[in-house]
Amino acid sequence: SLQNDSVVAGGGAIEMELSKYLRDYSRTIPGKQQLLIGAYAKALEIIPRQLCDNAGFDATNILNKLRAKHAQVGPRGSRA
């Protein structure tokens, strides 16, 4: 259980948002480029995953929650 669940700028937030953007973009293009962009998007998630691991959290669970939160929030932090 987290002792402090406040939102912290950084902590992989930028990488998660870039990953989401690239995943969404990759779905709009055909061919190998789609796979390459998808792989790059996945690679960006290594940073928040490592931060979770280093803090002793379940990285898979936390990243799934982060993806869900990033899906709810639109550009510039507005709710979608």
ChimeraX commands (.cxc) that place a marker at each C-alpha (Angstrom):
marker #1 position 0.00,0.00,0.00 radius 0.5
marker #1 position 1.25,3.46,-0.83 radius 0.5
marker #1 position 1.88,5.82,2.05 radius 0.5
marker #1 position 1.60,8.86,-0.18 radius 0.5
marker #1 position -0.52,8.69,-3.35 radius 0.5
marker #1 position -0.05,12.28,-4.50 radius 0.5
marker #1 position 0.79,12.99,-8.12 radius 0.5
marker #1 position 4.42,13.79,-8.80 radius 0.5
marker #1 position 5.60,15.51,-11.95 radius 0.5
marker #1 position 8.23,13.39,-13.63 radius 0.5
marker #1 position 8.47,9.81,-12.45 radius 0.5
marker #1 position 8.01,8.56,-16.01 radius 0.5
marker #1 position 4.91,10.66,-16.75 radius 0.5
marker #1 position 6.35,12.17,-19.91 radius 0.5
marker #1 position 7.49,8.78,-21.16 radius 0.5
marker #1 position 4.04,7.28,-20.53 radius 0.5
marker #1 position 2.33,10.12,-22.40 radius 0.5
marker #1 position 4.75,9.86,-25.32 radius 0.5
marker #1 position 4.22,6.10,-25.38 radius 0.5
marker #1 position 0.44,6.59,-25.53 radius 0.5
marker #1 position 0.75,9.16,-28.31 radius 0.5
marker #1 position 3.01,6.92,-30.36 radius 0.5
marker #1 position 0.80,3.84,-29.85 radius 0.5
marker #1 position -2.23,5.83,-31.00 radius 0.5
marker #1 position -0.32,7.20,-33.98 radius 0.5
marker #1 position 1.02,3.77,-34.95 radius 0.5
marker #1 position -2.55,2.52,-35.36 radius 0.5
marker #1 position -3.10,5.06,-38.14 radius 0.5
marker #1 position -0.30,3.88,-40.42 radius 0.5
marker #1 position 0.20,0.59,-42.28 radius 0.5
marker #1 position 3.09,-1.80,-42.62 radius 0.5
marker #1 position 6.39,-2.14,-40.86 radius 0.5
marker #1 position 6.38,1.49,-39.76 radius 0.5
marker #1 position 3.47,0.64,-37.45 radius 0.5
marker #1 position 5.54,-2.09,-35.80 radius 0.5
marker #1 position 8.59,0.13,-35.45 radius 0.5
marker #1 position 6.65,2.98,-33.85 radius 0.5
marker #1 position 4.87,0.52,-31.55 radius 0.5
marker #1 position 8.21,-0.93,-30.44 radius 0.5
marker #1 position 9.56,2.55,-29.73 radius 0.5
marker #1 position 6.42,3.33,-27.71 radius 0.5
marker #1 position 6.93,0.18,-25.67 radius 0.5
marker #1 position 10.60,1.02,-25.11 radius 0.5
marker #1 position 9.65,4.39,-23.59 radius 0.5
marker #1 position 7.83,2.51,-20.83 radius 0.5
marker #1 position 11.11,1.03,-19.61 radius 0.5
marker #1 position 11.79,4.18,-17.57 radius 0.5
marker #1 position 8.59,4.14,-15.47 radius 0.5
marker #1 position 8.83,0.33,-15.19 radius 0.5
marker #1 position 12.34,0.60,-13.75 radius 0.5
marker #1 position 11.25,3.32,-11.35 radius 0.5
marker #1 position 8.46,1.02,-10.09 radius 0.5
marker #1 position 10.87,-1.88,-9.71 radius 0.5
marker #1 position 13.37,0.29,-7.85 radius 0.5
marker #1 position 10.66,1.45,-5.46 radius 0.5
marker #1 position 9.57,-2.13,-4.79 radius 0.5
marker #1 position 6.17,-1.88,-6.50 radius 0.5
marker #1 position 4.49,-4.31,-8.89 radius 0.5
marker #1 position 5.51,-2.63,-12.14 radius 0.5
marker #1 position 2.93,-4.42,-14.30 radius 0.5
marker #1 position 0.06,-3.35,-12.07 radius 0.5
marker #1 position 1.29,0.24,-11.75 radius 0.5
marker #1 position 1.90,0.62,-15.50 radius 0.5
marker #1 position -1.58,-0.68,-16.28 radius 0.5
marker #1 position -3.02,1.93,-13.92 radius 0.5
marker #1 position -0.84,4.63,-15.48 radius 0.5
marker #1 position -1.99,3.68,-18.99 radius 0.5
marker #1 position -5.61,3.91,-17.84 radius 0.5
marker #1 position -5.04,7.34,-16.30 radius 0.5
marker #1 position -3.26,8.62,-19.40 radius 0.5
marker #1 position -6.17,7.33,-21.51 radius 0.5
marker #1 position -8.62,9.37,-19.38 radius 0.5
marker #1 position -6.67,12.62,-19.60 radius 0.5
marker #1 position -6.68,14.56,-22.84 radius 0.5
marker #1 position -4.07,16.97,-24.19 radius 0.5
marker #1 position -2.66,19.46,-21.71 radius 0.5
marker #1 position -4.16,17.60,-18.74 radius 0.5
marker #1 position -7.84,18.15,-19.55 radius 0.5
marker #1 position -10.23,15.30,-18.90 radius 0.5
marker #1 position -11.31,13.53,-22.08 radius 0.5
marker link #1:1,2 radius 0.2
marker link #1:2,3 radius 0.2
marker link #1:3,4 radius 0.2
marker link #1:4,5 radius 0.2
marker link #1:5,6 radius 0.2
marker link #1:6,7 radius 0.2
marker link #1:7,8 radius 0.2
marker link #1:8,9 radius 0.2
marker link #1:9,10 radius 0.2
marker link #1:10,11 radius 0.2
marker link #1:11,12 radius 0.2
marker link #1:12,13 radius 0.2
marker link #1:13,14 radius 0.2
marker link #1:14,15 radius 0.2
marker link #1:15,16 radius 0.2
marker link #1:16,17 radius 0.2
marker link #1:17,18 radius 0.2
marker link #1:18,19 radius 0.2
marker link #1:19,20 radius 0.2
marker link #1:20,21 radius 0.2
marker link #1:21,22 radius 0.2
marker link #1:22,23 radius 0.2
marker link #1:23,24 radius 0.2
marker link #1:24,25 radius 0.2
marker link #1:25,26 radius 0.2
marker link #1:26,27 radius 0.2
marker link #1:27,28 radius 0.2
marker link #1:28,29 radius 0.2
marker link #1:29,30 radius 0.2
marker link #1:30,31 radius 0.2
marker link #1:31,32 radius 0.2
marker link #1:32,33 radius 0.2
marker link #1:33,34 radius 0.2
marker link #1:34,35 radius 0.2
marker link #1:35,36 radius 0.2
marker link #1:36,37 radius 0.2
marker link #1:37,38 radius 0.2
marker link #1:38,39 radius 0.2
marker link #1:39,40 radius 0.2
marker link #1:40,41 radius 0.2
marker link #1:41,42 radius 0.2
marker link #1:42,43 radius 0.2
marker link #1:43,44 radius 0.2
marker link #1:44,45 radius 0.2
marker link #1:45,46 radius 0.2
marker link #1:46,47 radius 0.2
marker link #1:47,48 radius 0.2
marker link #1:48,49 radius 0.2
marker link #1:49,50 radius 0.2
marker link #1:50,51 radius 0.2
marker link #1:51,52 radius 0.2
marker link #1:52,53 radius 0.2
marker link #1:53,54 radius 0.2
marker link #1:54,55 radius 0.2
marker link #1:55,56 radius 0.2
marker link #1:56,57 radius 0.2
marker link #1:57,58 radius 0.2
marker link #1:58,59 radius 0.2
marker link #1:59,60 radius 0.2
marker link #1:60,61 radius 0.2
marker link #1:61,62 radius 0.2
marker link #1:62,63 radius 0.2
marker link #1:63,64 radius 0.2
marker link #1:64,65 radius 0.2
marker link #1:65,66 radius 0.2
marker link #1:66,67 radius 0.2
marker link #1:67,68 radius 0.2
marker link #1:68,69 radius 0.2
marker link #1:69,70 radius 0.2
marker link #1:70,71 radius 0.2
marker link #1:71,72 radius 0.2
marker link #1:72,73 radius 0.2
marker link #1:73,74 radius 0.2
marker link #1:74,75 radius 0.2
marker link #1:75,76 radius 0.2
marker link #1:76,77 radius 0.2
marker link #1:77,78 radius 0.2
marker link #1:78,79 radius 0.2
marker link #1:79,80 radius 0.2
view
